[in-house]
């Protein structure tokens, strides 16, 4: 799911956000979001179709940051729907606003891989068998990604969800196609320990995607001041997953409940693309203990 942030345009500078929204637009771009503008005056005048002419066609959700009367917001939603876009409203809107306010990334990008944050409402759609608005490389999300989304829904229901420490879709930067999921079992605990897990669709395995995704999210997490230890757990027989962790900067730290435990020690080294075996690649799909 690629969220498009929509801002009222500056009538004096067509194509640019209005002066009241310029700083927020810069922050959205810095967080990895896409940004577009609408003709707010046209919206207020009742011409929603003209107002959204500059909005790129979807699919994908839209978060509008301007204020509108209810009837005009309804008209905006209809005009966006004609462009294959969905205006975020209700609980979804509250979740995205909380994510934006947290300062945590909406997306992380490094070269060919982009990790896109999935708030609890989107995780619930995955857990219920949906696609969360994403195009999946194998037509549907892999089993481990669905399980991880379900864990995040449980955490949110218990009031334990924190923006940034949830589920991300692993996507190709070039076209947004989703290859799998990666994320955390929850926010860092009292000792500063967080646990990471990941999963790829079968056709995406063996091409280095898991290594690049783990490196990207691990480096982000390790730089957070609340994190002292970042770990991942994998089954002893899952050698491909262990190699992914080793290449991503993790080292074996012990064994727990029949699982090998790895801890993050640095940025990783060695080749990534084209070096993973075409076998299941997942780690830490269990809920936090």
PAZAPA-4460 file (N, C-alpha, C; in steps of 0.05 Angstrom, whole numbers, plus 32768, in hexadecimal, padded with zeros to 4 digits):
% residues 289
    n_x    n_y    n_z   ca_x   ca_y   ca_z    c_x    c_y    c_z   seq   type   mol
   8011   7FE8   8000   8000   8000   8000   8012   8019   8000     1      X     A
   800F   8029   7FEB   801D   8042   7FE9   800A   8059   7FEF     2      X     A
   800E   8066   8006   7FFC   807C   800E   8005   8095   7FFF     3      X     A
   7FF2   80A3   7FF3   7FF6   80BC   7FE6   7FEC   80D2   7FF8     4      X     A
   7FFE   80E4   8001   7FF6   80FB   8011   7FED   8112   7FFE     5      X     A
   7FD6   811C   8003   7FCA   8130   7FF2   7FC7   814A   8002     6      X     A
   7FD2   815F   7FF6   7FD2   8179   8004   7FC3   818E   7FF3     7      X     A
   7FB7   81A2   8000   7FAC   81B9   7FF1   7FC3   81C7   7FE3     8      X     A
   7FBE   81CE   7FCA   7FD3   81DB   7FBA   7FD5   81F9   7FC0     9      X     A
   7FEC   8204   7FB8   7FF0   8220   7FBB   7FE7   822D   7FA1    10      X     A
   7FD2   823E   7FA1   7FC8   824A   7F88   7FDC   825C   7F7B    11      X     A
   7FF0   8265   7F8A   8005   8276   7F7E   801C   8266   7F71    12      X     A
   801E   824C   7F7A   8033   823B   7F6F   8026   8220   7F68    13      X     A
   8019   821E   7F51   800C   8205   7F49   801F   81ED   7F4C    14      X     A
   8014   81D7   7F57   8023   81BF   7F5B   8032   81BD   7F75    15      X     A
   8031   81D3   7F85   803F   81D3   7F9F   802A   81D4   7FB5    16      X     A
   8031   81C7   7FCC   801E   81C9   7FE3   801C   81E5   7FED    17      X     A
   8004   81EC   7FF8   8000   8206   8003   8014   820C   801A    18      X     A
   8019   8225   8020   802D   822C   8034   8028   8220   804F    19      X     A
   800E   821C   8056   8008   8210   8070   800E   81F3   8072    20      X     A
   8013   81E6   805A   8018   81CA   8059   8034   81C2   804F    21      X     A
   8044   81D6   8048   805E   81D1   803C   8070   81C0   804E    22      X     A
   8071   81C7   8068   8083   81B8   807A   8079   819B   807E    23      X     A
   805F   8197   807F   8055   817C   8082   805A   816C   8069    24      X     A
   8058   8179   8052   805D   816B   8038   807B   8162   8037    25      X     A
   808D   8173   8041   80A9   816C   8041   80AD   8154   8054    26      X     A
   80A0   8155   806C   80A3   813F   807F   8098   8125   8074    27      X     A
   8082   8126   8065   8076   810E   8059   8089   8102   8044    28      X     A
   8095   8113   8034   80A9   8109   8021   80C1   80FD   802F    29      X     A
   80CA   810A   8044   80E1   80FF   8053   80DA   80E4   8060    30      X     A
   80C1   80E0   8066   80B8   80C6   8072   80B4   80B1   805D    31      X     A
   80B7   80B8   8044   80B4   80A4   802F   8099   80A4   8021    32      X     A
   8088   80B7   8027   806E   80B8   801B   806E   80C7   8000    33      X     A
   805B   80C1   7FEF   8057   80D0   7FD7   8045   80E8   7FDD    34      X     A
   8049   80FE   7FCF   803A   8117   7FD4   802E   8121   7FBA    35      X     A
   8016   812B   7FBB   8009   8139   7FA5   7FF8   8150   7FB0    36      X     A
   7FEF   8161   7F9E   7FDE   8178   7FA7   7FC4   8178   7F98    37      X     A
   7FB0   8185   7FA4   7F96   8189   7F97   7F90   81A6   7F97    38      X     A
   7F7D   81AE   7F86   7F73   81C9   7F84   7F5E   81CC   7F9A    39      X     A
   7F65   81D6   7FB1   7F53   81D7   7FC8   7F3C   81EB   7FC2    40      X     A
   7F41   8200   7FB3   7F2C   8213   7FAD   7F17   8206   7F9A    41      X     A
   7F20   81F5   7F88   7F0D   81E7   7F77   7EFD   81D3   7F87    42      X     A
   7F09   81C7   7F9C   7EFA   81B5   7FAD   7EE4   81C4   7FBC    43      X     A
   7EEB   81DB   7FC7   7ED7   81EB   7FD6   7EC1   81F5   7FC3    44      X     A
   7EC8   81F9   7FA9   7EB4   8203   7F96   7EA3   81EC   7F8B    45      X     A
   7EA8   81D4   7F93   7E98   81BD   7F8B   7EA1   81AF   7F72    46      X     A
   7EB9   81B6   7F68   7EC3   81A8   7F50   7EDA   8195   7F57    47      X     A
   7ED3   817F   7F64   7EE7   816C   7F6E   7EF6   815F   7F57    48      X     A
   7EE9   815A   7F40   7EF7   814E   7F29   7F0E   815F   7F20    49      X     A
   7F09   8179   7F1E   7F1F   818B   7F16   7F35   818D   7F2B    50      X     A
   7F2C   818B   7F44   7F3F   818E   7F5A   7F54   8178   7F5B    51      X     A
   7F4D   8160   7F51   7F5F   8149   7F53   7F6D   8142   7F39    52      X     A
   7F6C   8154   7F26   7F78   814F   7F0C   7F96   8148   7F0E    53      X     A
   7FA4   8154   7F21   7FC0   8150   7F24   7FC7   8138   7F36    54      X     A
   7FB3   812A   7F40   7FB8   8113   7F52   7FBF   80FA   7F41    55      X     A
   7FD6   80ED   7F45   7FDC   80D6   7F35   7FC8   80BF   7F3A    56      X     A
   7FC1   80B1   7F25   7FAE   809C   7F26   7FB9   8085   7F38    57      X     A
   7FA6   8076   7F44   7FAD   8061   7F56   7FB5   8047   7F48    58      X     A
   7FB3   8031   7F57   7FA4   802E   7F70   7FB4   8038   7F88    59      X     A
   7FA5   803B   7F9E   7FB2   8042   7FB8   7FA2   8056   7FC8    60      X     A
   7FA7   8057   7FE2   7F98   8069   7FF3   7FA3   8085   7FF3    61      X     A
   7F93   8098   7FFB   7F9A   80B4   7FFC   7F94   80C0   8017    62      X     A
   7FA6   80CF   8022   7FA3   80DD   803B   7FA2   80FB   8035    63      X     A
   7F8A   8107   8038   7F87   8123   8032   7F8B   8133   804C    64      X     A
   7F9D   8147   804A   7FA5   8156   8062   7F97   8171   8066    65      X     A
   7F86   8178   8053   7F77   8191   8055   7F5D   818D   8064    66      X     A
   7F50   81A3   806B   7F36   81A2   8078   7F20   81A7   8064    67      X     A
   7F0B   8197   8066   7EF4   8199   8053   7EDA   8194   8061    68      X     A
   7EC4   81A2   8059   7EAA   819A   8063   7EA4   817D   805B    69      X     A
   7E92   8170   8069   7E8C   8154   8064   7E84   814F   8047    70      X     A
   7E72   8160   803C   7E69   815C   8021   7E80   815E   800D    71      X     A
   7E92   8171   8011   7EA9   8174   7FFE   7EBC   815C   8001    72      X     A
   7EBF   8152   8019   7ED0   813A   801D   7EC5   8122   800F    73      X     A
   7EAA   8120   800F   7E9D   810A   8001   7EA2   810D   7FE3    74      X     A
   7EA0   8126   7FD9   7EA5   812A   7FBC   7EC2   8124   7FB5    75      X     A
   7ED5   812B   7FC7   7EF1   8125   7FC2   7EF5   8107   7FC1    76      X     A
   7EE9   80F8   7FD3   7EEB   80DB   7FD3   7EE1   80CF   7FB8    77      X     A
   7ECB   80DA   7FAE   7EC0   80D0   7F95   7ED3   80D6   7F7D    78      X     A
   7EDE   80EF   7F7D   7EF0   80F6   7F67   7F0A   80E6   7F68    79      X     A
   7F14   80E0   7F80   7F2B   80CF   7F82   7F25   80B2   7F7A    80      X     A
   7F0D   80A9   7F80   7F06   808E   7F78   7F06   808B   7F5A    81      X     A
   7EFF   80A0   7F4C   7F00   80A0   7F2E   7F1D   809D   7F24    82      X     A
   7F31   80A3   7F36   7F4D   80A1   7F2F   7F59   8088   7F3D    83      X     A
   7F47   8076   7F45   7F4F   805D   7F52   7F5F   8062   7F6C    84      X     A
   7F56   8076   7F7A   7F61   807D   7F94   7F4C   807C   7FAA    85      X     A
   7F54   8075   7FC2   7F42   8072   7FD9   7F49   8087   7FEE    86      X     A
   7F36   8098   7FF5   7F3B   80AC   800A   7F3A   809E   8025    87      X     A
   7F4F   80A1   8035   7F50   8095   804F   7F3E   80A5   8062    88      X     A
   7F2C   8096   8070   7F1A   80A3   8082   7F17   8091   809C    89      X     A
   7F09   809B   80B0   7F02   808C   80C7   7F1A   8082   80D7    90      X     A
   7F19   8069   80E1   7F2F   805F   80F1   7F49   805E   80E2    91      X     A
   7F48   8058   80C8   7F60   8057   80B8   7F6E   8072   80B8    92      X     A
   7F5E   8088   80B7   7F69   80A3   80B7   7F77   80A8   80D1    93      X     A
   7F6B   80A0   80E7   7F77   80A4   8102   7F92   8095   8104    94      X     A
   7F93   807C   80F9   7FAC   806D   80FA   7FC2   807A   80EA    95      X     A
   7FBC   8084   80D2   7FD0   8090   80C2   7FD9   80AB   80CE    96      X     A
   7FC7   80BA   80D9   7FCF   80D3   80E6   7FE1   80CD   80FE    97      X     A
   7FDB   80B8   810D   7FED   80B1   8123   8009   80A9   8119    98      X     A
   8009   809A   8103   8023   8092   80F7   8033   80AA   80EE    99      X     A
   8025   80BD   80E1   8033   80D5   80D8   803E   80E5   80F0   100      X     A
   802C   80E8   8105   8034   80F8   811C   804B   80EB   812B   101      X     A
   804E   80D1   8129   8064   80C3   8138   807F   80C9   812D   102      X     A
   8081   80D2   8114   809B   80D7   8108   80A8   80BE   80FD   103      X     A
   809A   80A7   8100   80A5   808E   80F6   80A0   808C   80D7   104      X     A
   80B0   807D   80C9   80AF   807D   80AC   8095   8070   80A2   105      X     A
   808A   807C   808D   8074   806F   807E   8081   805C   806A   106      X     A
   8099   8061   8062   80A7   804F   8050   80C5   8053   8054   107      X     A
   80D4   803D   8050   80F1   803D   8051   80FA   8031   8036   108      X     A
   810D   803F   8029   8116   8037   800F   8134   8035   800E   109      X     A
   813F   801F   8002   815B   801C   7FFD   815E   800E   7FE2   110      X     A
   8164   801D   7FCE   8167   8010   7FB3   814E   8004   7FA9   111      X     A
   814E   7FEB   7FA3   8137   7FDE   7F96   8121   7FD5   7FA9   112      X     A
   8125   7FD8   7FC4   8111   7FCF   7FD7   8106   7FE6   7FE7   113      X     A
   80EC   7FE6   7FEB   80DE   7FFA   7FFB   80CC   7FEB   800F   114      X     A
   80CE   7FF3   8028   80BD   7FE8   803D   80A7   7FFC   8043   115      X     A
   808E   7FF4   8041   8078   8006   8045   8068   7FFE   805E   116      X     A
   8065   8011   8070   8058   800C   808A   803B   8005   8086   117      X     A
   8031   7FF1   8094   8015   7FE9   8094   8009   7FED   80AF   118      X     A
   7FF9   8002   80B3   7FEC   8006   80CD   7FD9   7FEE   80D4   119      X     A
   7FD0   7FED   80ED   7FC0   7FD6   80F6   7FA7   7FD0   80E4   120      X     A
   7F9A   7FE5   80DA   7F82   7FE0   80CA   7F8A   7FD1   80B0   121      X     A
   7FA1   7FD8   80A4   7FAA   7FC9   808C   7FB3   7FAD   8094   122      X     A
   7FBF   7FAA   80AB   7FC6   7F8F   80B4   7FAE   7F7E   80B8   123      X     A
   7F98   7F8A   80C2   7F7F   7F7B   80C6   7F75   7F71   80AB   124      X     A
   7F77   7F81   8096   7F6E   7F78   807C   7F7F   7F61   8072   125      X     A
   7F99   7F62   8077   7FAA   7F4C   806F   7FA2   7F33   807F   126      X     A
   7F9F   7F36   8099   7F98   7F1F   80AA   7F7D   7F13   80A2   127      X     A
   7F6B   7F23   8096   7F51   7F19   808E   7F51   7F0E   8071   128      X     A
   7F69   7F0C   8065   7F6B   7F01   804B   7F6B   7F15   8034   129      X     A
   7F6E   7F2F   803B   7F6F   7F43   8026   7F8B   7F49   801D   130      X     A
   7F8D   7F5E   800D   7FA7   7F65   8001   7FB2   7F7F   800D   131      X     A
   7FA3   7F8D   801D   7FAA   7FA7   8028   7FB1   7FBC   8012   132      X     A
   7FA3   7FB9   7FFB   7FA7   7FCC   7FE5   7FC0   7FC8   7FD6   133      X     A
   7FCF   7FB2   7FDA   7FE8   7FAD   7FCD   7FE5   7F98   7FB7   134      X     A
   7FF6   7F9A   7FA3   7FF8   7F86   7F8E   800E   7F73   7F97   135      X     A
   8008   7F59   7F9C   801B   7F46   7FA6   8027   7F36   7F8F   136      X     A
   8040   7F31   7F91   804E   7F24   7F7B   8043   7F08   7F74   137      X     A
   8038   7EFA   7F88   802C   7EE0   7F83   800E   7EE0   7F85   138      X     A
   8003   7EF8   7F84   7FE6   7EFB   7F84   7FDA   7EFF   7F9F   139      X     A
   7FE8   7EF7   7FB4   7FDF   7EF9   7FD0   7FF7   7EFA   7FE2   140      X     A
   7FF3   7F05   7FFA   800A   7F06   800D   8012   7EEB   8017   141      X     A
   802B   7EE6   801D   8034   7ECC   8027   8029   7EC7   8043   142      X     A
   8029   7EAE   804B   801D   7EA6   8064   8029   7EB4   807C   143      X     A
   8044   7EB5   807C   8051   7EC2   8093   804A   7EDF   8096   144      X     A
   8047   7EED   807F   803F   7F09   8080   8023   7F0D   808C   145      X     A
   8011   7EFB   8084   7FF6   7EFB   808F   7FF6   7EF6   80AD   146      X     A
   8007   7EE3   80B6   8009   7EDD   80D2   8014   7EF5   80E1   147      X     A
   8029   7F02   80D6   8034   7F19   80E3   8021   7F30   80E5   148      X     A
   8010   7F34   80D1   7FFB   7F49   80D1   7FE7   7F42   80E8   149      X     A
   7FE1   7F29   80EB   7FCE   7F21   8100   7FD9   7F27   811C   150      X     A
   7FF3   7F23   811F   8000   7F2A   8139   7FFE   7F48   813E   151      X     A
   8002   7F58   8129   8000   7F75   812D   7FE4   7F7E   8134   152      X     A
   7FD0   7F70   8129   7FB4   7F76   8130   7FAF   7F70   814E   153      X     A
   7FBA   7F5A   8157   7FB7   7F53   8174   7FC5   7F68   8186   154      X     A
   7FDC   7F71   817E   7FEA   7F85   818E   7FDA   7F9F   818F   155      X     A
   7FCF   7FA7   8178   7FC0   7FBF   8177   7FA7   7FBD   8188   156      X     A
   7F9A   7FA6   8188   7F82   7FA2   8199   7F89   7FA3   81B6   157      X     A
   7FA1   7F9B   81BD   7FAA   7F9C   81D9   7FB6   7FB7   81E1   158      X     A
   7FB6   7FCA   81CE   7FC1   7FE5   81D3   7FE0   7FE5   81D3   159      X     A
   7FED   7FD2   81C6   800A   7FD0   81C7   8017   7FD8   81AD   160      X     A
   8007   7FE1   8199   8013   7FE9   8180   801F   8005   8182   161      X     A
   8037   8008   8177   8044   8022   8175   804D   8026   8158   162      X     A
   8046   803D   814C   804E   8043   8131   806C   803E   812C   163      X     A
   8072   8032   8116   808E   802C   810F   8096   8010   8117   164      X     A
   8089   8005   812C   8091   7FEB   8136   807C   7FD6   812F   165      X     A
   8072   7FD8   8116   805E   7FC5   810D   8067   7FB6   80F4   166      X     A
   8055   7FB3   80E2   8059   7FA3   80C9   805F   7FB5   80B2   167      X     A
   8071   7FAC   80A1   8077   7FBA   8088   8074   7FA6   8070   168      X     A
   806A   7FB0   805A   806A   7FA0   8042   8085   7FA4   8034   169      X     A
   8091   7F8E   802B   80AA   7F8F   801B   80A2   7F92   7FFE   170      X     A
   80A8   7FA9   7FF2   80A0   7FAE   7FD7   80B7   7FB5   7FC5   171      X     A
   80B3   7FB1   7FAB   80C7   7FBA   7F97   80C4   7FD8   7F93   172      X     A
   80DA   7FE6   7F95   80DA   8003   7F92   80CF   800B   7F77   173      X     A
   80D6   7FFD   7F62   80D0   8005   7F47   80B3   8005   7F41   174      X     A
   80A3   7FF2   7F4C   8087   7FF0   7F45   8074   7FEB   7F5C   175      X     A
   807E   7FEA   7F75   806D   7FE7   7F8C   8062   7FCB   7F91   176      X     A
   8069   7FB8   7F80   805F   7F9C   7F84   806A   7F91   7F9F   177      X     A
   8058   7F85   7FAF   805F   7F7B   7FC9   806A   7F5F   7FC7   178      X     A
   8081   7F5A   7FD5   808F   7F41   7FD3   808D   7F31   7FED   179      X     A
   8084   7F3E   8003   8082   7F31   801D   807E   7F45   8033   180      X     A
   8084   7F3C   804B   8081   7F4E   8062   8098   7F4D   8075   181      X     A
   809C   7F62   8084   80B1   7F64   8098   80A7   7F76   80AE   182      X     A
   80B1   7F73   80C6   80A8   7F84   80DB   80B2   7F7A   80F6   183      X     A
   80A5   7F85   810B   80AC   7F7F   8126   8095   7F71   8135   184      X     A
   809C   7F63   814A   8088   7F56   815B   807C   7F69   816F   185      X     A
   8083   7F82   816D   807A   7F96   817F   8090   7FAB   8184   186      X     A
   808A   7FC0   8193   809E   7FD4   8199   80B4   7FC9   81AC   187      X     A
   80CA   7FD6   81AE   80DF   7FCD   81C1   80D4   7FCB   81DD   188      X     A
   80DD   7FB6   81EC   80D4   7FB2   8207   80E4   7FC4   821A   189      X     A
   80E0   7FBF   8235   80ED   7FD0   8249   810B   7FCF   8247   190      X     A
   8116   7FB9   823D   8133   7FB6   823B   813E   7FC1   8221   191      X     A
   812C   7FCB   8210   8134   7FD6   81F6   8138   7FC0   81E1   192      X     A
   812B   7FA9   81E4   812D   7F93   81D1   8115   7F93   81BE   193      X     A
   811B   7F91   81A4   8106   7F8E   8190   810C   7F76   817F   194      X     A
   80F7   7F69   8175   80FC   7F51   8164   80F0   7F55   8149   195      X     A
   80FF   7F4C   8135   80F8   7F50   8119   80F0   7F35   810C   196      X     A
   80DD   7F36   80FA   80D6   7F1E   80EA   80D0   7F25   80CE   197      X     A
   80D1   7F12   80BB   80CD   7F18   809F   80C4   7EFF   8090   198      X     A
   80BA   7F03   8079   80AF   7EEE   8068   80AD   7EF7   804C   199      X     A
   80B2   7EE5   8039   80B1   7EEC   801C   809E   7ED9   800D   200      X     A
   8092   7EE4   7FF8   8082   7ED3   7FE6   8095   7EBF   7FD8   201      X     A
   808C   7EA7   7FD1   809D   7E93   7FC5   80AD   7E9D   7FAD   202      X     A
   809F   7EAB   7F9B   80AD   7EB3   7F82   80C1   7ECA   7F86   203      X     A
   80C1   7ED6   7F9E   80D4   7EEB   7FA4   80ED   7EE1   7FB2   204      X     A
   80EE   7EC8   7FB9   8104   7EBD   7FC8   811C   7EB7   7FB5   205      X     A
   8133   7EB8   7FC1   814B   7EB1   7FB2   8157   7EC8   7FA2   206      X     A
   814E   7EE1   7FA6   8158   7EF7   7F97   8162   7F0E   7FA8   207      X     A
   8167   7F09   7FC2   8172   7F1D   7FD3   815F   7F30   7FE0   208      X     A
   8145   7F2E   7FDB   8132   7F41   7FE6   8131   7F41   8004   209      X     A
   8132   7F29   8010   8130   7F27   802D   8148   7F35   803A   210      X     A
   8160   7F30   8030   8178   7F3C   803B   8176   7F5B   803A   211      X     A
   816E   7F65   8024   816C   7F82   8021   8157   7F8E   8034   212      X     A
   8140   7F80   8036   812B   7F8A   8048   8134   7F89   8065   213      X     A
   8141   7F73   806D   8149   7F71   8089   815F   7F86   808F   214      X     A
   8172   7F8A   807D   8186   7F9E   8082   8179   7FBA   8085   215      X     A
   8166   7FC0   8075   8159   7FDA   8075   814A   7FDF   8090   216      X     A
   8139   7FCC   8098   812A   7FD0   80B0   813B   7FCE   80C9   217      X     A
   814F   7FBC   80C8   8161   7FB9   80E0   8171   7FD2   80E4   218      X     A
   817A   7FDF   80CF   818A   7FF7   80D2   8179   800E   80DD   219      X     A
   8160   800F   80D4   814E   8023   80DF   8149   801F   80FD   220      X     A
   8143   8006   8104   813D   8000   8120   8155   8005   8132   221      X     A
   816D   7FFC   8129   8185   7FFF   813A   818C   801C   813F   222      X     A
   8183   802E   812E   8189   804A   8132   8175   8058   8145   223      X     A
   8160   804A   814D   814D   8056   815F   8158   8056   817C   224      X     A
   8155   806C   818A   8161   806D   81A5   8155   805A   81B9   225      X     A
   813D   8050   81B4   8130   803E   81C7   8139   8021   81C4   226      X     A
   8149   801B   81AF   8151   8000   81A9   816D   7FFA   81B3   227      X     A
   8170   7FE6   81C4   818A   7FDD   81CD   8191   7FC2   81C0   228      X     A
   817D   7FB2   81BB   8182   7F98   81AE   816D   7F92   8199   229      X     A
   8176   7F8C   8181   8163   7F83   816C   8169   7F66   8166   230      X     A
   8154   7F56   8167   8159   7F39   8163   8145   7F2E   814F   231      X     A
   814B   7F15   8146   8139   7F06   8135   813D   7EE9   813C   232      X     A
   8128   7ED9   8139   8129   7EBD   813F   8121   7EAC   8127   233      X     A
   812F   7E96   8123   8129   7E85   810C   812C   7E67   8114   234      X     A
   811E   7E56   8106   8120   7E3A   810C   813B   7E2F   8105   235      X     A
   8146   7E1C   8114   8161   7E12   810F   8165   7E07   80F3   236      X     A
   814F   7DFC   80E7   8152   7DF0   80CC   8150   7E04   80B6   237      X     A
   8149   7E1D   80BC   8144   7E31   80A8   815F   7E3F   80A1   238      X     A
   8170   7E31   8093   818A   7E3C   808C   8189   7E55   807A   239      X     A
   8177   7E56   8066   8176   7E6E   8056   8170   7E87   8067   240      X     A
   815E   7E85   807A   8158   7E9C   808B   816F   7EA4   809C   241      X     A
   817E   7E90   80A6   8196   7E96   80B6   81AB   7EA4   80A5   242      X     A
   81AE   7E9D   808C   81C1   7EAA   807B   81B8   7EC7   8075   243      X     A
   819E   7ECC   8073   8194   7EE7   806F   819B   7EF8   8087   244      X     A
   8197   7EED   809F   819D   7EFC   80B7   81BB   7F02   80B9   245      X     A
   81CB   7EEE   80B3   81E8   7EF2   80B4   81F1   7F08   80A1   246      X     A
   81E6   7F08   8088   81EE   7F1C   8075   81E3   7F38   807C   247      X     A
   81CF   7F38   808D   81C2   7F52   8095   81CE   7F5E   80AE   248      X     A
   81E3   7F50   80B9   81F0   7F5C   80D0   81E8   7F4F   80EB   249      X     A
   81DA   7F39   80EB   81D2   7F2B   8103   81E7   7F15   810A   250      X     A
   81EA   7F0F   8123   81FC   7EF9   812C   81EC   7EE7   813E   251      X     A
   81F3   7ECE   813D   81E5   7EBA   814F   81EB   7EC0   816C   252      X     A
   81D6   7EC2   817C   81D9   7EC9   8198   81D0   7EB4   81AC   253      X     A
   81C4   7E9E   81A1   81BB   7E89   81B3   81A3   7E7B   81A8   254      X     A
   8195   7E6D   81BA   817E   7E5D   81B3   8169   7E62   81C8   255      X     A
   8150   7E64   81BE   8139   7E69   81D0   8120   7E5C   81C6   256      X     A
   8114   7E4B   81D7   80FC   7E3C   81CF   80FE   7E2E   81B5   257      X     A
   8115   7E21   81B1   811A   7E12   8199   8120   7E22   8180   258      X     A
   8124   7E3C   8183   812A   7E4E   816C   8146   7E59   8170   259      X     A
   8154   7E5D   8159   816E   7E6B   815A   8168   7E89   815C   260      X     A
   8176   7E96   816E   8172   7EB3   8172   818B   7EC2   8168   261      X     A
   8186   7ED6   8158   819B   7EE7   814C   8197   7F03   8156   262      X     A
   81AD   7F12   815A   81AD   7F2D   8162   81BC   7F3F   814D   263      X     A
   81B1   7F57   8149   81BD   7F69   8135   81D7   7F75   8140   264      X     A
   81EC   7F73   8130   8206   7F7C   8138   8212   7F92   8126   265      X     A
   8205   7F96   810F   8210   7FAA   80FC   8200   7FAA   80E2   266      X     A
   820C   7FB7   80CE   81FE   7FBC   80B5   81FE   7FA4   80A2   267      X     A
   820D   7F8F   80A9   820E   7F78   8097   8222   7F7A   8081   268      X     A
   8228   7F64   8074   823B   7F65   805F   8235   7F4E   804C   269      X     A
   8244   7F4E   8035   8240   7F39   8022   822B   7F3F   800E   270      X     A
   8228   7F2D   7FFA   8215   7F31   7FE4   81F9   7F2E   7FEE   271      X     A
   81E6   7F3C   7FE0   81CA   7F3A   7FE7   81BB   7F2E   7FD0   272      X     A
   81B9   7F3D   7FB9   81A9   7F34   7FA3   81B3   7F1A   7F97   273      X     A
   819F   7F08   7F93   81A5   7EF0   7F85   81B4   7EDB   7F95   274      X     A
   81B5   7EDD   7FAF   81C5   7ECA   7FBF   81B5   7EB9   7FD2   275      X     A
   819B   7EC0   7FD6   818A   7EB0   7FE7   8180   7E97   7FD9   276      X     A
   817E   7E82   7FE7   8173   7E6A   7FDB   8154   7E6C   7FD9   277      X     A
   8149   7E5F   7FC5   812C   7E61   7FC0   811D   7E4E   7FD3   278      X     A
   8120   7E53   7FED   8112   7E44   8002   8104   7E58   8014   279      X     A
   80F1   7E4F   8025   80E3   7E61   8037   80F6   7E73   8047   280      X     A
   80F0   7E8D   8046   8101   7EA0   8055   80EF   7EAE   8069   281      X     A
   80F0   7EA6   8082   80E1   7EB4   8096   80EF   7EB2   80B0   282      X     A
   80EB   7EC5   80C1   80F7   7EC5   80DC   80E4   7ED2   80EF   283      X     A
   80E2   7EC6   8106   80D3   7ED3   811C   80B6   7ED7   8116   284      X     A
   80A9   7EC4   8108   808C   7EC8   8103   807B   7EC2   811B   285      X     A
   8087   7EB8   8130   8078   7EB3   8149   8073   7ECD   8157   286      X     A
   805D   7ECE   8168   8059   7EE6   8178   806D   7EE9   818D   287      X     A
   8071   7F02   8198   8085   7F06   81AC   807F   7EF6   81C5   288      X     A
   8095   7EEB   81D1   8091   7EDA   81E9   8093   7EEB   8202   289      X     A
***
